[in-house]
Amino acid sequence: MRCSCRVTARSCCATRWRGEGGGVTGSTHPRAQREPLSNASTATGRCEDRARLRQTWQQFFTEHDVLLTPAAPTPAIAAGSRSLAVDGTERSFFDQTGWANLTSHVGLPSLVIPLTTTEEGLPLGVQIIGPAYADRVLLALAEELTPLLRAVASGASS
């Protein structure tokens, strides 16, 4: 991997390639060869990453009012379970958090509307993500969309 972040070495994207002991592993970045990253530089790099992501999302929401995503990649897992089988392969419970983690670290509001259930009674839903500070817009939209989406979901499962 090569660094292409074009920012100072102190806050470089190499912070993402941290290895054990605070060093950077698997990197051809010159800084990775010289010294381990400090906690301060790691925090700075993460803040810069979040700032870039916020700008990207802000641009997205200049053209779109909201983003609808699945609530999770599969139906909910049974209460108390810490794993699930996907195509015969055992997967971690935390593999389910991808859609939920899509925007939470940059502070965007989101909510999940439960739409229907599987034959086993486990919920299926959609997530609505909005621009920064649009919490009330999402709540109003969810109130309007819920009956429509549930009608579509129940028609699809019949």
Buried (B, 14 or more C-beta within 10 A) or exposed (E): EEBEBEEEBEBBBBBBBBEEEEBBEEBEBEBBEEEBBEEEBBEBBBEBBEEEBBEEBEEEBEEEEBBEBEBBEBBBBEEEEEEBEEEEEEBEEEEBEEBBEBBEEBEBBBBBBBBBBEEEEEBBBBBBBBBBEBEEBBEEBBEEBBEEBBEEBEEEEE
